[in-house]
Amino acid sequence: MFNSECLGVNDQNHLTMGGMDTVKLAEKYGTPLYLMDEDMIRNTCRIYKNSIDEFYNGNGLVLFASKAFSCKYIYKVVREEGLGADVVSGGELYTALSAGFPADKIYFHGNNKTYEEIEMAIDAGVGRLVVDNAYELDLIDEICTKKGKTADILFRIKPGIDAHTHDFVKTGQIDSKFGVALENGEAEEIIRLAMQKKTIQIVGVHCHIGSQIFDLAPFELAAEVMMNFIADMKDRYGLELKELNLGGGYGIMYTEQDDPVEYHEYIKAVSKVISQVAGKRGIEIPFVLMEPGRSIVGSAGITLYTVGAVKEIKGIKKYVFVDGGMADNPRYIMYESKYDALLANRVNDEKDDVVTIAGKCCESGDVLIKDARLPKAQAGDVLAVLATGAYNYSMASNYNRLAKPPVVMVSGGEDKLVVRRETYEDLIRNDL
């Protein structure tokens, strides 16, 4: 019934998260409300970390992909669970550092890092800069030369893998804005350029083939391609690439149609490929990194709304309007992403209505779910959209001058506010 292990139903027919009544939490904090299960997040972190220990003998590191959900509290959680962090902007880097996250366990990504962002990263002493292009390589060299420092880098490589996912979240093929390609020689050329720069230490290579992937095969193939590239660089230039970052992209269950692979199975399958190629090509097994984000927080989150108007267009469709929408979840209007929903205050009532759940923004496309099957909804019902822990808070906007919802974590039967609700005063804070 549910797409998350942290959800249940109590004697009042209310949806629970971590055993806590979500209807009561909606009353306490108001709606819209992002609700997340900290215990589930921590458990998923441990699954990943334990898999690294088991299949790589601890010779690796899991990096939480900050873009999925970035706030000070999540960095506290993943730090305590022994993970590093992948950041893609100065803002994510600043947030992680503000939370006391160790800079040497931060990997800084991005296809167009600014001079100021690179300088900030170098000054902070981030563990690795993941270089996307030759322009960025020159900027790093310029900044390091000025400061008398060196930078440890990885190169983002496009391995030419079709991950069989949505076009907007496929990043491993040659026609992608990210990284340098293997097929046309870009990857080898940029490594030759970097080898000539005294401020640069080439530590390893990185790839990311896409997001929301349910197959093992693309990850196995990516590992094979990247390991052979590492071996080629050693054969041709004597270059020892000691780190291999295979990115993220592991799928989660948004609806009953999704069938994700258990996360440790990804790591197990890829570890076999890495070991086989290392033995065949006579190279050492590298320090292996991965960057799960969605799979750590996605299923651990829901969004609660209050139902307002219900509008039926006779013979056409019925709309159920909620007090949020595309401002707190733009993923439908961007990707036509699919979600499941239920009435949190009437979970087990008969679902005898098919409706379109729409938001309050002044846009015809402000839809959360089409053809949702619910009990007959009425004003005041609490509606829960499931699996919203990733990319919802991160992508939220102030469109129509809507204030962003708060984030509440539940753990051990207690609730904790970790991001407060924005106020109207927050909305005009920077206005002059």
C-alpha positions in Angstrom: 0.0 0.0 0.0 2.8 2.4 1.0 6.0 3.2 -0.8 7.9 3.8 2.3 8.7 1.5 5.3 8.3 4.4 7.7 4.6 4.8 7.1 1.7 3.2 8.9 -1.9 3.6 10.0 -3.1 4.0 13.6 -6.4 3.2 15.3 -7.9 6.5 14.3 -7.4 5.7 10.6 -4.7 8.3 10.4 -1.4 8.0 8.5 1.6 7.7 10.8 5.3 8.3 10.1 7.7 6.7 12.5 4.7 5.8 14.6 3.7 9.5 14.9 0.2 10.8 13.8 0.8 12.9 10.8 -2.6 14.6 11.1 -1.6 15.9 14.6 1.7 17.0 13.1 -0.2 18.9 10.4 -2.2 20.6 13.2 0.9 21.5 15.1 3.0 22.9 12.3 0.4 23.8 9.7 0.4 22.9 6.0 2.0 22.6 3.5 4.5 20.7 5.6 7.6 18.6 4.6 7.8 15.7 7.0 10.8 13.4 7.1 11.7 10.2 9.0 15.3 10.7 10.4 15.5 7.1 11.6 14.9 5.8 8.0 17.4 8.2 6.6 20.0 7.0 9.1 19.2 3.4 8.3 19.7 4.0 4.6 23.0 5.7 5.2 24.1 2.6 7.2 23.0 0.3 4.4 25.3 2.1 2.0 28.2 2.4 4.4 28.0 -1.2 5.5 28.0 -2.2 1.8 31.2 -0.3 1.2 32.7 -2.1 4.2 31.5 -5.5 2.9 32.2 -5.3 -0.8 35.2 -3.0 -0.9 36.8 -3.8 2.5 36.1 -0.3 3.6 38.1 1.1 0.7 35.6 3.7 -0.3 33.3 6.5 0.8 29.6 7.3 0.4 28.9 10.9 -0.5 25.5 12.3 0.2 24.3 14.2 -2.9 23.3 17.5 -1.4 21.1 18.6 -4.3 18.5 16.1 -3.2 18.0 17.9 0.1 20.3 20.5 1.6 19.9 22.1 5.0 22.1 22.3 8.0 20.4 19.4 9.8 20.9 16.8 7.1 24.6 17.5 7.1 24.7 16.7 10.8 22.9 13.4 10.2 25.1 12.2 7.3 28.3 13.3 9.1 27.3 11.3 12.2 26.6 8.3 9.9 30.2 8.5 8.5 29.3 9.8 5.0 30.9 12.6 3.0 29.0 15.1 0.9 28.8 16.1 -2.7 27.9 19.7 -3.3 27.2 21.5 -6.6 27.2 25.2 -5.6 28.7 27.8 -3.3 25.4 27.8 -1.4 25.4 24.1 -0.8 29.1 24.3 0.2 28.4 27.2 2.6 25.5 25.3 4.2 27.6 22.2 4.7 30.5 24.2 6.2 28.1 26.2 8.4 26.8 22.9 9.8 30.4 22.0 10.8 30.8 19.4 8.0 34.5 18.5 7.5 35.7 20.2 4.4 38.0 17.3 3.5 35.0 15.0 3.0 33.3 17.4 0.6 33.5 16.9 -3.2 32.6 20.0 -5.2 30.8 19.3 -8.5 29.2 21.6 -11.2 29.5 22.2 -14.9 30.0 26.0 -14.5 31.6 26.8 -11.2 32.4 30.5 -10.8 35.7 32.0 -9.9 34.3 32.9 -6.5 33.0 29.4 -5.9 36.3 27.8 -6.8 38.1 30.2 -4.6 35.8 29.5 -1.7 36.3 25.8 -2.1 40.1 26.1 -2.2 40.1 28.4 0.8 37.9 26.0 2.7 40.1 23.0 1.8 37.5 20.8 0.2 38.6 17.3 -0.4 38.2 17.2 -4.2 37.2 19.5 -7.0 35.4 17.5 -9.7 36.4 19.3 -12.9 33.9 19.5 -15.7 35.8 21.3 -18.5 39.1 22.9 -19.6 37.9 26.4 -18.8 37.3 25.4 -15.2 40.7 23.6 -15.1 42.4 26.9 -16.1 40.5 28.8 -13.4 41.6 26.3 -10.7 45.2 26.6 -11.9 45.0 30.4 -11.9 43.5 30.6 -8.3 45.9 28.0 -6.9 48.9 29.8 -8.5 47.8 33.1 -6.9 47.4 31.4 -3.5 50.4 29.1 -3.7 48.3 26.1 -3.3 47.6 22.8 -5.1 44.2 21.2 -5.8 43.2 17.6 -5.7 40.8 17.0 -8.6 38.7 14.4 -10.3 37.5 14.7 -13.9 33.9 14.2 -14.8 33.8 11.7 -17.6 30.9 10.9 -19.9 31.2 7.1 -20.4 28.6 6.9 -23.2 26.0 4.9 -21.2 22.3 5.2 -22.0 20.7 4.8 -18.6 17.1 4.3 -20.0 15.6 7.1 -17.9 13.9 10.5 -18.6 15.8 12.6 -21.1 16.3 15.4 -18.6 18.0 13.2 -16.1 20.3 11.2 -18.4 23.8 12.5 -18.0 26.2 9.8 -19.1 25.8 10.0 -22.9 27.9 12.2 -25.2 25.2 14.8 -25.7 25.1 16.1 -22.2 26.1 19.4 -20.7 28.2 17.6 -18.1 31.8 16.4 -18.3 34.1 15.4 -21.1 33.4 12.5 -23.4 35.4 9.3 -24.0 34.3 8.7 -27.6 35.8 11.8 -29.1 39.0 11.9 -27.1 38.0 14.9 -24.9 38.7 13.0 -21.7 42.2 11.9 -22.6 43.0 15.4 -23.9 42.0 17.2 -20.7 44.0 14.8 -18.6 47.1 15.6 -20.8 46.4 19.3 -20.2 46.1 18.8 -16.4 49.3 16.8 -16.2 51.2 19.9 -17.4 49.9 22.1 -14.6 52.0 22.2 -11.4 49.1 23.2 -9.2 47.0 20.2 -10.1 47.0 16.7 -8.6 44.8 14.4 -10.7 43.4 12.0 -8.1 40.8 10.2 -10.1 37.8 10.2 -12.4 34.1 10.5 -11.9 30.9 9.6 -13.9 27.2 9.8 -13.3 25.0 8.1 -15.9 21.6 9.4 -14.8 18.9 9.3 -12.1 16.0 7.0 -11.0 17.6 3.9 -12.6 16.2 0.5 -11.8 18.7 -1.7 -13.7 22.0 -3.1 -12.6 23.4 -3.4 -16.1 24.1 0.4 -16.8 26.0 0.7 -13.5 28.1 -2.5 -14.3 28.9 -1.2 -17.8 29.8 2.2 -16.5 32.2 0.6 -14.0 33.8 -1.5 -16.7 34.3 1.5 -19.1 35.7 3.7 -16.3 38.1 1.0 -15.0 39.4 0.4 -18.5 40.0 4.1 -18.9 41.9 4.2 -15.7 44.0 1.3 -17.0 44.5 3.1 -20.3 45.8 6.2 -18.6 48.3 4.2 -16.6 49.5 2.3 -19.8 49.8 5.5 -21.9 51.1 8.1 -19.4 52.0 6.2 -16.2 49.3 8.1 -14.5 47.9 6.4 -11.4 44.2 7.3 -10.9 43.6 6.2 -7.4 39.9 7.2 -7.0 36.8 6.1 -9.0 33.6 8.0 -8.3 30.6 6.2 -9.9 28.0 8.9 -9.0 24.5 8.0 -7.9 21.2 7.5 -9.7 19.7 4.5 -7.8 15.9 4.5 -8.2 13.3 4.7 -5.5 9.6 3.7 -5.4 7.3 6.6 -6.2 4.4 4.5 -7.3 3.4 0.8 -7.4 4.8 0.6 -10.9 8.4 1.3 -9.7 10.5 -1.7 -8.8 13.8 -0.5 -7.4 16.8 -2.8 -6.8 18.0 -3.1 -3.2 20.8 -0.6 -2.8 23.4 -3.1 -1.6 22.8 -5.1 -4.7 24.1 -2.2 -6.9 27.3 -2.0 -4.8 27.8 -5.8 -4.8 27.3 -6.1 -8.6 29.6 -3.2 -9.4 32.3 -4.4 -7.0 32.6 -7.6 -9.0 33.1 -5.7 -12.2 35.7 -3.5 -10.7 37.6 -6.5 -9.3 37.5 -8.3 -12.6 38.8 -5.5 -14.7 41.5 -4.6 -12.1 42.7 -8.2 -12.3 42.5 -8.4 -16.1 44.3 -5.1 -16.7 46.8 -5.4 -13.9 45.8 -2.3 -11.9 45.0 -1.8 -8.2 41.4 -1.5 -7.2 40.8 2.2 -6.7 39.2 4.0 -3.7 35.5 3.8 -4.7 33.0 6.6 -4.1 29.3 6.8 -4.8 26.9 9.7 -4.5 23.4 8.6 -3.5 20.9 11.4 -2.7 17.4 10.6 -3.7 17.7 7.1 -2.4 18.8 8.3 1.0 16.0 10.9 1.6 13.3 10.4 -1.1 11.2 7.6 0.4 11.8 9.0 3.9 9.7 12.2 3.2 6.1 13.1 2.6 4.4 16.4 2.1 1.2 17.2 3.9 -1.4 19.6 2.5 -4.9 20.8 3.5 -7.6 20.3 1.0 -9.6 23.4 0.0 -12.0 23.6 -2.8 -13.2 20.6 -4.7 -14.3 21.4 -8.3 -16.1 19.0 -10.6 -16.3 19.7 -14.3 -19.2 17.5 -15.2 -18.3 14.8 -17.7 -14.7 16.0 -17.7 -12.8 15.6 -14.4 -12.8 16.5 -10.8 -10.1 18.8 -9.2 -9.1 18.6 -5.6 -7.2 21.7 -4.7 -4.5 21.9 -2.0 -2.8 24.7 -0.2 0.5 24.1 -2.0 1.5 22.9 -5.4 4.2 23.6 -7.9 6.0 26.1 -5.6 6.8 23.3 -3.1 6.9 20.5 -5.7 7.8 21.5 -9.2 8.7 18.0 -10.4 5.4 17.3 -12.1 5.5 20.5 -14.2 9.2 19.8 -15.0 9.3 16.1 -15.6 5.7 14.9 -15.3 6.9 13.0 -12.3 4.5 10.5 -10.8 3.5 10.3 -7.1 1.1 8.4 -4.9 -1.2 10.3 -2.5 -3.7 9.5 0.2 -5.9 11.2 2.7 -3.9 11.2 5.9 -7.0 11.6 8.1 -8.9 8.8 6.3 -6.3 6.3 5.1 -8.4 3.2 4.8 -11.6 4.8 3.6 -12.8 3.4 0.2 -11.0 5.0 -2.7 -13.9 5.5 -4.9 -13.0 8.8 -6.6 -10.5 9.6 -9.4 -9.3 13.2 -9.2 -6.6 15.6 -10.4 -4.8 17.0 -7.4 -3.9 20.6 -8.2 -2.2 23.5 -6.5 -3.0 27.1 -5.8 -0.5 28.7 -8.1 -1.8 30.9 -11.0 -0.7 28.4 -13.6 -2.8 25.9 -15.5 0.0 23.4 -15.2 0.1 23.5 -11.4 -0.7 19.9 -10.9 0.7 17.4 -8.4 -1.0 14.2 -9.5 -3.4 13.3 -12.4 -5.9 10.5 -12.0 -5.3 10.0 -8.3 -7.5 7.5 -6.6 -8.8 8.8 -3.3 -11.8 8.7 -1.0 -14.2 11.5 -1.8 -12.2 14.5 -0.5 -13.6 17.5 1.2 -12.4 20.8 2.5 -10.2 20.3 5.6 -9.0 16.8 4.7 -5.2 16.4 5.1 -3.7 15.1 1.9 -0.3 13.3 2.0 1.9 13.1 -1.2 4.4 10.3 -0.7 8.1 10.0 -1.4 8.8 13.7 -1.5 11.9 13.7 0.6 14.2 14.4 -2.4 14.1 17.4 -4.8 11.0 18.9 -3.3 12.3 21.2 -0.6 15.5 21.6 -2.7 13.5 22.8 -5.8 10.9 24.9 -3.9 10.4 28.4 -5.0 8.5 31.6 -4.0 6.5 31.7 -7.1 3.3 33.8 -6.6 5.1 35.0 -3.4 4.3 31.8 -1.6 6.3 31.1 1.5 8.3 27.9 1.6 7.0 25.2 3.9 8.9 24.1 7.0 10.8 20.8 7.4 10.1 18.6 10.4 12.1 15.4 11.2 10.6 12.6 13.3 12.8 10.2 15.3 12.1 7.9 18.2 8.6 9.1 18.7 9.6 12.8 18.8 9.3 15.6 16.2 11.9 18.3 15.6 11.6 21.4 13.4 14.8 21.6 11.3 13.8 24.3 8.8 11.2 26.9 9.9 8.3 28.1 7.7 9.1 31.2 5.8 7.1 34.3 6.7 5.8 37.2 4.6 8.6 39.2 6.1 11.1 36.7 4.8 9.6 37.3 1.3 10.4 41.0 1.3 13.7 40.7 3.3 15.9 41.6 0.3 13.6 44.0 -1.4 14.8 47.6 -1.5 
